[in-house]
Amino acid sequence: MVNRCEFRQCPNRVAVIIGHCKACQGKWCLNHRLPESHLCTHMETIRQESFDRNMNKLMEEKTCNKKV
């Protein structure tokens, strides 16, 4: 059985490792593997998680000036 991309009538094969969307559990080819390109239904959740992850990383790296 050959796996095909789930995006409309796309004839391409599913990308082996990076073709699976964690949010919508879809299987996509190299052209449609990004959430923006396959119009993922969980796009807002993905954006918020990414924003929160970046904010936490920046807060961990935050430095404070020493008071003299």
Contacts in CASP RR format, 6 or more apart in sequence:
PFRMAT RR
TARGET T0000
AUTHOR 0000-0000-0000
METHOD contacts of the structure
MODEL  1
MVNRCEFRQCPNRVAVIIGHCKACQGKWCLNHRLPESHLCTHMETIRQES
FDRNMNKLMEEKTCNKKV
2 13 0 8 1.000
3 13 0 8 1.000
3 14 0 8 1.000
3 27 0 8 1.000
4 10 0 8 1.000
4 11 0 8 1.000
4 12 0 8 1.000
4 13 0 8 1.000
4 14 0 8 1.000
5 11 0 8 1.000
5 12 0 8 1.000
5 13 0 8 1.000
5 14 0 8 1.000
5 27 0 8 1.000
5 28 0 8 1.000
5 29 0 8 1.000
5 31 0 8 1.000
5 32 0 8 1.000
6 26 0 8 1.000
6 27 0 8 1.000
6 28 0 8 1.000
6 38 0 8 1.000
7 28 0 8 1.000
7 29 0 8 1.000
7 31 0 8 1.000
7 32 0 8 1.000
7 37 0 8 1.000
7 38 0 8 1.000
10 29 0 8 1.000
10 31 0 8 1.000
10 32 0 8 1.000
12 29 0 8 1.000
12 30 0 8 1.000
12 31 0 8 1.000
13 29 0 8 1.000
14 20 0 8 1.000
14 27 0 8 1.000
14 28 0 8 1.000
14 29 0 8 1.000
15 28 0 8 1.000
15 29 0 8 1.000
15 30 0 8 1.000
15 33 0 8 1.000
18 30 0 8 1.000
18 33 0 8 1.000
19 27 0 8 1.000
19 28 0 8 1.000
19 29 0 8 1.000
19 30 0 8 1.000
19 33 0 8 1.000
20 26 0 8 1.000
20 27 0 8 1.000
20 28 0 8 1.000
21 27 0 8 1.000
21 28 0 8 1.000
21 33 0 8 1.000
21 35 0 8 1.000
21 38 0 8 1.000
21 40 0 8 1.000
23 35 0 8 1.000
23 40 0 8 1.000
23 41 0 8 1.000
23 42 0 8 1.000
23 43 0 8 1.000
23 45 0 8 1.000
23 46 0 8 1.000
24 40 0 8 1.000
24 41 0 8 1.000
24 42 0 8 1.000
26 38 0 8 1.000
28 37 0 8 1.000
28 38 0 8 1.000
31 37 0 8 1.000
32 38 0 8 1.000
35 42 0 8 1.000
35 43 0 8 1.000
35 46 0 8 1.000
36 43 0 8 1.000
40 46 0 8 1.000
END
